[in-house]
């Protein structure tokens, strides 16, 4: 692409670009790529852009994405969020998942379901294997119960401190006693919120 030259007939870009000014390299690439696609010389293979916690974006970001999705060079965009009906950030406008309705209409929404106990145990076993942790079946079942009671993310986060506790006790494998100890030390978000509500007079508001 460094040595590509525009040898075809003048394009619309040439007609509107001021004479005597050097065309920016990014615009030159855009023109050449579009020409190659039109001539069938090249094929556009779009990439994938994954945006987690999409409800954190504001209206300016959503407006930019709306325009960018109309481009022929636009990647496949995947949004992820766990929000229901909430305000679009920075506005008083209420919308599903915190996404403006005009952009939401252009999306294909994937139906998801909560994990069951067996699925959670399988996910936790895979995560333990990735982190090279040895966890027996009883401990995995106990972690699955914690995941059902609080969240899968909290259950996964307990693996690392449980591994440290196991090593302090002279073991390489994580047992249920290690998990019970770290569970007594660390609260999940729901338990913390419940504790704050019960003891709110003890905190500065």
C-alpha positions as CSV (number, residue, x, y, z in Angstrom):
1,X,0.0,0.0,0.0
2,X,3.0,2.3,0.6
3,X,3.7,2.6,-3.2
4,X,0.2,2.5,-4.5
5,X,-0.7,5.3,-7.0
6,X,-4.0,6.5,-8.3
7,X,-3.9,6.0,-12.0
8,X,-7.6,5.7,-12.8
9,X,-9.9,8.5,-13.8
10,X,-10.4,11.2,-11.2
11,X,-12.7,10.2,-8.4
12,X,-15.2,12.3,-6.4
13,X,-12.5,12.7,-3.8
14,X,-10.2,14.4,-6.4
15,X,-13.0,16.7,-7.5
16,X,-13.7,18.0,-4.0
17,X,-10.1,18.0,-2.7
18,X,-8.3,21.4,-3.1
19,X,-5.8,21.5,-5.9
20,X,-2.2,21.9,-4.8
21,X,-2.7,20.2,-1.4
22,X,-1.3,16.8,-0.7
23,X,-4.0,14.2,0.0
24,X,-3.6,12.6,3.5
25,X,-2.3,9.1,3.4
26,X,-5.4,7.7,5.2
27,X,-7.7,9.2,2.6
28,X,-5.4,7.8,-0.2
29,X,-5.7,4.3,1.2
30,X,-9.4,4.6,1.5
31,X,-9.8,5.6,-2.2
32,X,-7.4,2.9,-3.4
33,X,-9.1,0.2,-1.3
34,X,-12.6,1.2,-2.5
35,X,-11.3,1.1,-6.1
36,X,-9.8,-2.3,-5.7
37,X,-13.1,-3.6,-4.2
38,X,-15.1,-2.1,-7.1
39,X,-12.8,-3.6,-9.7
40,X,-13.0,-7.0,-8.0
41,X,-9.2,-7.1,-7.4
42,X,-9.7,-7.3,-3.6
43,X,-12.3,-8.6,-1.3
44,X,-13.2,-6.9,1.9
45,X,-13.1,-9.1,5.0
46,X,-14.5,-7.1,7.9
47,X,-13.0,-7.5,11.4
48,X,-14.9,-7.8,14.7
49,X,-15.2,-5.0,17.2
50,X,-16.4,-6.2,20.7
51,X,-17.6,-3.5,23.1
52,X,-18.4,-4.7,26.6
53,X,-20.5,-2.6,29.0
54,X,-21.9,-0.7,26.1
55,X,-24.4,1.1,28.4
56,X,-21.3,3.2,29.6
57,X,-21.2,5.0,26.2
58,X,-22.8,8.4,25.8
59,X,-24.8,9.9,23.0
60,X,-21.7,11.2,21.1
61,X,-20.2,7.7,21.0
62,X,-23.5,6.2,19.9
63,X,-23.9,8.8,17.2
64,X,-20.4,8.0,15.9
65,X,-21.1,4.3,15.9
66,X,-24.4,4.9,14.0
67,X,-22.4,6.7,11.2
68,X,-19.5,4.2,11.2
69,X,-21.8,1.2,10.8
70,X,-23.0,2.7,7.4
71,X,-19.4,2.5,6.0
72,X,-18.5,-0.3,3.6
73,X,-15.3,-0.8,5.7
74,X,-17.3,-1.1,8.9
75,X,-16.4,-4.2,11.1
76,X,-18.9,-6.5,12.6
77,X,-19.8,-4.9,16.0
78,X,-20.8,-6.9,19.0
79,X,-22.3,-5.1,22.0
80,X,-22.5,-6.7,25.5
81,X,-24.4,-5.3,28.5
82,X,-26.3,-6.6,31.6
83,X,-28.5,-3.6,31.9
84,X,-32.3,-3.6,31.5
85,X,-34.3,-0.4,31.0
86,X,-32.1,2.5,32.0
87,X,-31.1,6.0,30.9
88,X,-28.7,6.6,28.1
89,X,-25.6,8.0,29.7
90,X,-25.6,11.8,30.0
91,X,-29.3,12.1,29.1
92,X,-32.7,11.8,30.6
93,X,-33.8,9.4,27.8
94,X,-34.8,6.0,29.0
95,X,-34.1,3.1,26.6
96,X,-33.6,-0.7,26.7
97,X,-30.1,-1.6,27.7
98,X,-29.1,2.1,27.8
99,X,-28.8,2.1,24.0
100,X,-30.6,4.7,21.9
101,X,-33.7,3.3,20.1
102,X,-32.5,4.3,16.6
103,X,-29.3,2.3,17.1
104,X,-31.1,-0.5,18.9
105,X,-33.4,-1.0,15.8
106,X,-30.3,-1.8,13.7
107,X,-29.1,-4.6,16.0
108,X,-29.9,-8.3,16.2
109,X,-30.3,-9.1,19.8
110,X,-29.1,-12.5,21.0
111,X,-31.4,-14.2,23.5
112,X,-29.4,-15.4,26.6
113,X,-30.3,-17.5,29.6
114,X,-28.8,-17.7,33.1
115,X,-26.4,-20.6,33.8
116,X,-27.7,-23.6,35.7
117,X,-25.6,-25.3,38.5
118,X,-24.1,-27.9,36.2
119,X,-23.1,-25.3,33.6
120,X,-21.5,-23.1,36.3
121,X,-19.5,-26.1,37.6
122,X,-18.2,-26.8,34.1
123,X,-17.2,-23.1,33.5
124,X,-15.4,-23.0,36.9
125,X,-13.6,-26.2,36.1
126,X,-12.4,-24.8,32.8
127,X,-11.3,-21.6,34.5
128,X,-9.4,-23.5,37.2
129,X,-7.7,-25.5,34.5
130,X,-6.7,-22.3,32.6
131,X,-5.2,-20.9,35.8
132,X,-3.5,-24.3,36.5
133,X,-5.3,-24.8,39.8
134,X,-6.2,-28.1,41.3
135,X,-9.8,-28.1,42.6
136,X,-11.7,-31.3,43.7
137,X,-15.3,-32.0,42.7
138,X,-16.6,-31.1,46.2
139,X,-15.0,-27.7,46.0
140,X,-16.3,-27.1,42.5
141,X,-19.8,-28.0,43.6
142,X,-19.5,-25.6,46.5
143,X,-18.3,-22.9,44.1
144,X,-21.3,-23.6,41.9
145,X,-23.6,-23.0,44.9
146,X,-21.9,-19.7,45.6
147,X,-22.3,-18.8,41.9
148,X,-26.0,-19.6,42.1
149,X,-26.4,-17.6,45.3
150,X,-24.4,-14.5,44.2
151,X,-22.9,-14.5,40.7
152,X,-20.6,-16.6,38.5
153,X,-18.0,-13.8,38.4
154,X,-17.8,-13.7,42.2
155,X,-17.3,-17.5,42.3
156,X,-14.5,-17.2,39.7
157,X,-12.8,-14.5,41.7
158,X,-12.7,-16.7,44.8
159,X,-10.3,-19.2,43.0
160,X,-7.2,-17.0,43.3
161,X,-7.5,-16.2,47.1
162,X,-8.5,-19.8,47.8
163,X,-5.3,-21.0,46.0
164,X,-3.2,-18.7,48.3
165,X,-4.9,-20.1,51.4
166,X,-4.3,-23.6,50.2
167,X,-0.6,-22.9,49.7
168,X,-0.4,-21.2,53.2
169,X,-1.8,-24.5,54.6
170,X,0.9,-26.5,52.7
171,X,-1.3,-27.9,49.9
172,X,-1.3,-27.5,46.2
173,X,-5.0,-28.4,45.7
174,X,-8.0,-26.2,46.8
175,X,-10.4,-27.9,49.2
176,X,-13.8,-26.8,50.4
177,X,-12.3,-25.5,53.7
178,X,-10.2,-23.0,51.8
179,X,-13.3,-21.7,49.9
180,X,-15.2,-21.4,53.1
181,X,-12.4,-19.3,54.6
182,X,-12.2,-16.9,51.7
183,X,-16.0,-16.7,51.5
184,X,-16.0,-15.5,55.1
185,X,-13.4,-12.8,54.1
186,X,-14.9,-11.5,50.9
187,X,-18.4,-10.3,50.2
188,X,-20.2,-10.4,46.9
189,X,-22.0,-7.3,45.6
190,X,-25.4,-8.5,46.7
191,X,-24.3,-9.3,50.3
192,X,-22.4,-6.0,50.5
193,X,-25.4,-4.0,49.4
194,X,-27.6,-5.9,51.9
195,X,-25.1,-5.2,54.7
196,X,-25.0,-1.5,53.9
197,X,-28.7,-1.3,53.9
198,X,-29.0,-3.0,57.3
199,X,-26.2,-0.9,58.8
200,X,-26.7,2.4,56.9
201,X,-26.8,4.4,60.2
202,X,-23.2,3.5,60.8
203,X,-21.9,5.0,57.5
204,X,-21.5,8.5,56.3
205,X,-24.2,9.4,53.7
